Amino acid sequence: MFFLYQILGWILLPIAILRVFVRSRTEPSYRNNLSERFGLLKPKKDKPVIWLHAVSVGEMLACQQLVDHLESRFKEFNILITCTTPGGRETAKQFTSPRVSVAYLPFDINLFISTFIRRTKPVCLLVMETEIWPTLYAKCSKYEVPIFMLNARLSEKSMHGYLKLKGLSQQTIGCVSGILAQTENDAARLRRIGGKDILVTGNLKFDRRATSKQLKLGEYFRELFGDKRRIVVAASTHEGEEAAIIDSFMSQCATDCLLVLIPRHARRFPIVMELIQNRGLKAVKRSSGQPVPADCQVVLGDSMGEMYSYYSCSDVVIMGGSFVSIGGQNPLEALSVGKPVITGPHTFNFSDIIEKGVSSGVISAVKNSNMAMSSVNELMSNRDATSIKKAAAMRFVNENVGALLKTINYLETQRKTWRAK
């Protein structure tokens, strides 16, 4: 099976390269640093390297505090972070330490992965959440680079996908030295696909906190958008969600309410702006930096890396990716700044968090955008109830912290297994 995977990789390589160039038509940064996708980079060589892979924006944000702690605890190492998307790379610009560098993960082909490992000489590979690449894992095993999966999660849907290729999945995950799972359910699903040496340490995203700079920007947003308006943030929306959310908002919410619509992917900013304008609505882009007029009811959040600021300026948050079959987005950032969250029915990527949040009364799960706006109106009509939910949201997050310290302590115990410098 692994041999067939290798052959298929070479066959599909031209398509993968073509896809990069197609994506670059809307996101030109896809063409940048293309040589890294073939394993060609010049790493820093003054210190041995801890290799951390965080596929895209969400995973990169989740590991931000982890990187700070790795730098503090493992001072004798540099840190190389790989990602697969320009969004992830852009997010990684927040890591300003000279000991941290960023590159694209090479295509999962023997030659490219081997070249990358020989050039970087990592002592270990830390994989955020669940990225399972057969060639990458096999080559790390060959070069005696231990692999640790951190903040690992696996949905029921993904598990069944891996079970369809059980032999390859088991062979691949068998290369992993240790897995730190978010929940007992994640651990059970990872065991079903062949995972071993699994510990449940919780979700690193509970440990994330907004910085004072992000909160201050949120205060600026509030002034820009209208400090007397009630602000509804629709965050990380996907294709098929924006139109329904806009229509429900305009038909149900009062004119003193403002909808801040933030697409998940930057390439869709122009598409969503056109969608708003085609409805005859007046809209302002966040990137314009202009105050929002009283007769404008929609703001396009066309900026990256400002989610905490959007959340902190809001009264209530509607979480995108949950009204289409994407699986939802992470609600913890909004909850950590005391904002009640409303999600749609498709939340399988964050099912445990959503279930806990619903039980705690800080997340409302609804079936469609019309019901979401009904919940918005209900929440904003009772200021006392909103204040109670704000305190409950922050308490919910605070009660679940601790994964970060457990992760760092675990890596300390595993240091002796890392490849010799």
N, C-alpha and C positions, 0 to 999 in steps of 0.2 A: 504493500500500500504506500509506503514512504517513497519507494522508487517511482511509482506512478505519479505521486505528488510532485516529485522533482521534475519529471518530464513535462507534466502539465504546467508547471511554473514557467519553463522556458517557452512553451507554446503560447501561454497567455501574456508573456512579457511585452510584446509589441502592443497589446491591447491596454495593458497597464500604463505604458508610456504614453500612448495616445490619450488615455483618460486624463492624465496629468495635464496635457496640452489643451484638451477640451475644457477642463475645469479652469485653466488659466485664462480663458476668454472672458470669464466673469470675475475671476480672482487672479490677476496677473502674478501675484506672489508665488503661485504654484510652480512657475518656471524658474524661480530663484533656487540656488543651491542644489540644482538637479544632480550634480555629481555625487552628492552624499547618498542619494538613493541607490547608487551603485557601490557603496562602501568606501568611497574616496573622500577622505578628509584628513586634515592635519591636526591631530589632537595635541593638547598641552602635554609635555613630557617631563615636567619638573617634579611631579608627584604621581603615585599610582592612582588608578581611576576606579571610583564606584560608578557603575552604570545604572541609570534609572530610566525606565521607559514609561512615558505617560502619553497615551495615544493622541488626545486632542484637548480641547479647552477644559472640559469638565474634570478630566483626570489631572491635568496640569494644575488647575486651581486646588484640587484636593491635596496635592503633594507640596504645596507652597511652604507650609509650616514644617513639613517633614524635611524639606531641603535645608531649612534654617537649622533644624536640630541635627541633621547629618553633619553639617559644617561644624557645628559646635562640638559634637561628640567625637567625630572622626577627623581631627585637624590635619592628620598626615596624608589625607587623600584629596584629590580633585574630584569633582562630580560632573559627569557627562549625562545630560538629559536628552533622550531621543523622543521624537514625536512623529506623527504621520501627516499632519495637516498644517497649513499656514496659520490657522487660528491658534493651534497649540503652540506654534513657534512664536507668534505674536504675544501670547499670554506669558510665555517664558521670559520675555524681556523684563518682567518684574523681578527676575533673579539677577541682581546687579553685581553679585560678588565676582571677583576675578577668578575665584576657584571653580565657578560654575560655567560650563559651556553647553551649547545646544546644537543638535544636528537632527536631520531626518533619519528615521530608521530605514535601512536599505530594503529593497525588494527582497522577499523571502526566497532567495535563490542561493545555492551553495557557494558559488564564487563570490558573490557580493557580501554575504554574511561573514565568510571566512576572511575576506580582505579587511572588513571592518574590525573584526576581533583582533586580527594580527596587528593592525595599526594602533588600536586604542589600548590593547592589553588590559582589559578590565579585571578587577579582582572578584567581582560578583555582578550579577544582574538583578535589579529590583524591578519587578513588573507591577505597575499600578492596575488594580482591579483585575480584569480577566482578558488578557491578550494572549492567545495561544497560537504560536507560529511554529509549525513542525521543524523547518530548517533551522531557524534561530535557536530553538531549544536543543536540537541535536548537535549543532556546532558548539554551543556553550558546553554541552556535556563532553564533547570531544576535546575541547581545550581546557577542561577542568575548571570552568567558570560556574560556580554554583548559582542556581536561580531561586529567587524567593518572590512569591506572589503576595503583594501587600494590598490590604483593603479589598480582598477578592470577593466578587459577587458573581452569581450565576442564576439567571432567571430560569423558570421552568421551560420556557420556549427555547432558550439557548441550549439548555441541557439536552433536550430531545434532538436538537440539531447535531450536537456532538455525538450522541448515541447512534445516530445513523452512520457515523464513521468511527465506530467504537474502537476498532483496532488501531487506527492512526491516532485517535484522541488519547487512548491509554498509553501508547508508545511515547507520545509527545509529553503529556503531563507527568509521565514517569520520570522524566529528566529533572523535575522540580524538586529541590531540596527541602522546601518548606512553604506552607501556605498559611497566611493569616486571613481568615474569613470574616466578613462583616457580621454574619448571623449564623445561628445553628442551621437554619434552612439552607443557606448558601453552602455551608460545610457539607451538609448531607448530599446536596446536588453535585458538588465537586467530587465527593467520594464516589458517586455513581459513575462518573466519567473517568475514574482511575486515580484521583488525587489521594495523596498520602501525607502523613505528618502535618495534619491540619489543626490549627488552633483558632478559636473564635476570640477576636480581640476588639470587635466593634467597628464602627464606621469612622474613618478619619475626618469625614466631612462635618461631624458633630464638633470637632475641635477647631474648626475654622472660625475666625472672628473678623469683623470689619475693622479696618484701621481708622485712626482718627482722620486721616486724609480723605478716606472714602466717605465717612460720615459727614465731613465738612462739605464735600462735593454734593452730598444729598441735600444738605441745607440750601446750597446754591440752586439746585434743581427746583426745590420747593418755591423759592423766590421767583425763579425763571418761569415756572409753570403756573404760578398763582397761589400764594400762600393761603388764600381763603377758599380755594377750590378743593373738592374731594377728588383724590387722585386714585385711579384704578390702573395698576400696572399689569399688562398681559405679557408675561415673560417667556422668552425662548420659544416663540411660536413657530409652527411649521406650515408648509403648504397645505391648504385645505382647512386651516383654522382661522386665519385672519378675517376672511370675509364674514364668516358666521359670527365671530366675536364683535366685529364692527357693527353689523346689522343689529345684533341683540343689544349692544350698548346704546345705539342711537334710538332704538324703539322703546327701551325700558328705563334708561337712566336720565336724571334731571340735567338741565342745561348747565348747572354749576359743577357737574362732574367732568373730569378730563380723563380720557383714555390714553395711556402711554403704551404704545405697541412696539415690542422689541423682538424682531425676528431672530431665530437661533443662529442663522448663518448670514454673514455679511454680504454674500453674493445676492441675497434676496432683498436687500434694502431697496433698490430701484423698483423691483417688481411690486413690493408691498406699497410703496409710495404711489405708484400708478394705480393700484387697486383702490386706495383711499380716494384719490382724485377722481377716478371714474365714477365714484358715488356722489360726486358734486360736493364733497366735504372739504373744508379748509383745514390744512394740516401744516405743522411746523416740524422741521427736522431738528433733532437735538444738536447735530453738528453745526447748525447755523449760529447757535449761541444767542438767538434772538428771544426776547420775552414772548410768551404765548398770549395772543389777544383774547379778550373775553369771549369773542364769537367763534373761537377755534376750540373744537372738542377732541381733536386727535393730535398726538405728538408721535412722530416716528423716532424710536430710539435707535438711531443709526450710528452707534458707537460700540466699541469693544472694551471689555475690561472694566465696565462701570456698573455691573449688576447690583453690587451692594449699595451704591449710591441711588440707583433707581428704586430699589426696595425701601431704603430708609426714608425716601421722600413720599412714599405711597401711604394710602389708607388701607388698601387691601390688594392682594396679589392673586391673579389667575395664572396658574402654571400651564404653560404650553406643552406640546408634545403628548398631551393626555386626552385631547379631543379627536385625535386620529391615532391610528395604531402604530405609534412610535414607541410607546412604553413610558412616557412621562419624562420629566426633568427633575432635578434635585430641588426639593422645597426647603432645605435646611438653611440656606443663606437668608431667605426671606423670614423664616421663623426666628433666626438668631437675632434679628433686629426688631423683633416684636410685631411682625405683620401676620395677620390671619391669611391662610392660603386656601384657595379653591382649586380643585383639580377635576378633570374629566374622568371618564371610566377606564381609560387605558393607562395604567400605571405599573405595569409588570416589572419595569426596570427598578422601581423603588417601592415594591409592594410592602416590604416590612416597615419602612419608614411611614408610608401612607397609612397603613393599618394602625400603627402606634399613634400617629398624629390624629387620626379620626377618633380613636378611643379617648385621647386626651382632650378632644374638643378644639384643637387648634387647626385642623384641616377639615374642610368640607368637601366631600366627594359627590359630584353630581353627574348627570347623564349627558348633558349637552350645554351649549353656550347660553341658551335661554334660561335654563335653570341656574347657570352660573351668575347671570345678571340679577336674577331674583335673589340669590344669596348675597350678592354685592349690596343691593338695596336694603336687605334685611340687616346686614352688618352695619351699614353706615347710618341707619335710622336710629340706632341706639348707641350713643356715645359711651354710656356706662358699660354696656356689654362689650364694646370694642376695647375699652381699657382693660377689662378683665381678660379678654382674649390675648391682648398684647403681653400682659404679665405671664399668662399661661404658656404662650409660644416661647418666650425666653426661658422659662423654667423647664419646658420640655427639652430644649436643646441642652441646657446646662446639666440636666440629670443624666445625659447620655455621653458626656465627654470621657476621655481616658484612653481612646485607641492610640493616640499619638505616642504617649509615654510607653504604652505596652509594645508598640512597634519598635521604637528605638531601643528599648531594653532587650527585646528579642534579637535584634540585629547585633547587639553587643555580645550576646551569648553565642552567636553564630560566627563571629569574627574569625575564630580559629579554623573554620572550614573554608575560608576564602582562598582563592588561588594565591600562591606565593608572589610577592612583588617582583 
